[in-house]
């Protein structure tokens, strides 16, 4: 339910996809449903991540936008359908690790299902930046792309706002107003 995931899900809906999201609180689940996600579950109360993903899309997933990494990515990987595509944009679950995580190995699953996994960095597309921003703004003006800003007041509160964002305390884009 952060800025990136909520935008990616809405773009998926605009493009005609069934969109599944997960979040770490009931308020975030409600927010994602309110902005049009088809299925949303709270990964903290779902029993297991695998169970939540399977219940949301029993047929599996064709596309997966990974902004979390770690266990979530490893679990979602086994839910991918043949010829599925995975865009890896973030790994927030790994950022504060002092030791590398050990997860499930999914190489054979990737081979068997002929999956495509690719890192995604926004600046790779700088030559299309104006085109992208124009499209996003048009969707915002049309009301098909909604956003929420979690505003923290005061420069002195910037460290707390940043740590809160890393802990998932915000909904939407975290902004510090100075």
N, C-alpha and C positions, 0 to 999 in steps of 0.2 A: 504493500500500500504506500510505498515511497513514490517519489516523483517519476523515476524511470519505469518501474514495473506497472504503475497505474497508466502511464502513457502508452507503453507497449501493448498492454491488454486492450485499451480502447482502440488503438490503431488496428489490432487484430480484428476487433469487431467491425470496424469501418470497412475492412477488407474482406469481410464475410466469414471469418473464422469463428468456431466455437472457442470461447476463452475460459480457461480455468485459472484461478488465482488462489494463493494461500497467504495467510497473514498470521501474525502472532497475537492477535486480540480480537474479541468480538466486535469492537468498534471499527477496526480495520476491515473485518469481514463485511460488515454492513456498508462501509464506504465503497468497497469494491463492487458490491452488488448494486449499490445506488448509481454507480457510474457505468453499469451495463455488463459486468462480467456475468457469464452464464452460470458458472459454478465457482463457489469459493468455500474454502474450509480453513478452520483455525488449526494450524499444525501443532499447537500446544495441547489441544484437547481432542485431536482426531484418533487417538489410540496409537496409531503409527503413521508415519509419513507415507509409507507404501499403501496403507489402507485408505488414507485420504485421497491420494492420487488415483487409485483404482476405482474408488466410489465415484469420484468426479468425472472420470472418463474410462469406463470399463473396457472400451474398445482400444484404448491406448492413445498415444500422442503422435501427431505428424510433425509438429514444431515445438521447440522448447527454447525459451529465452532465459538463459541462466544468469542471474545477477547475484547469486548466493554462494555457489560452489560447495565444496565439502560433501557432507553426507546427503544434502538435498540433491545435488547433481548426480551423485552415485545412485541414489534411489530412483530418481526420475529417468535415468538412462535406461533402466530395465523396463520402463513403461513405454518406450519408444516403439513405434510401428516401423515396418519395413520402409526403407528409403527416407526415414525421418531426418530432420535438420535441427541442429542445435547451435544457437548463437550464444557464445560465452562473453558476457560483458562485464561481469564482476565476480568477486569472490569474498564478499563481506564476512562470511563465516570463517574465513582463514586469516583475516588481516591481523588479528591480535595473537595468533598462535606463536608460542615460543618453540614448539616442536612440530614438525610436519605431521599432518593427520594421516592416518592409515585407513583407507576405505576399501570398498569392494572393487575388484578389478573388472572392468567392463569391456576389455579389448575384444574378446570373442563375441560378445553381444553386438558390438559395433560392426564387426566383420559379417556375422551371420545376417544381420538386418540391414547391412549396407548403409549405415548411418553416415551423415556428414556433420562434422563438428568443426566450428571455426571461431576463432577469437574475433571480437568486435570492438574496435576503438573508433570513436566518433570522428577523430581528425583524419582518418583514412578517407573520409568522404567530404573533406573540406571543399573540393571543387564543386560539390552539389549543396553546399551549406545554405545558400540563398534560396534555392529551390525547396529544400527541406523546411526551412523556417517559414517560408511563404505558405506552404501546404499546412503546416501545423497551425499557423495563425488563422488561416481560412477555416480550419476545423473548429478552432476556439470560437471564432466569430459566429459560425453556424450553430454552435452549441453541441456539436458531435464529439468534441474533445474537451473534457472538463478537467480542471486542475484545482488543487487545494494547496494553500501555503500555510505552513506551521511557522508562525512569526514569533521570534524571541526579541524582546526589546533590550537595547543597550549593548554597546561594544564590550563592556565588561562581562557580559554574559555569554560571549562567543565560545569560550572553552566548554561551558556547560551545554550549550546548544549543539556543539560538534559532538561531544560525547553522547548526548541524548540521541542524535541522529544515528550514531554507530550502534547504539543499544536498541534502536527501533522505536523510540518514544514518540516519533512524529508520524503524522499522516500527511502524505504529499511532500512538497518541496520544503526543506528546512531553510528558513531565511532569518538572518539577524538584521534587525533594523537599528541603524545607528543615528 
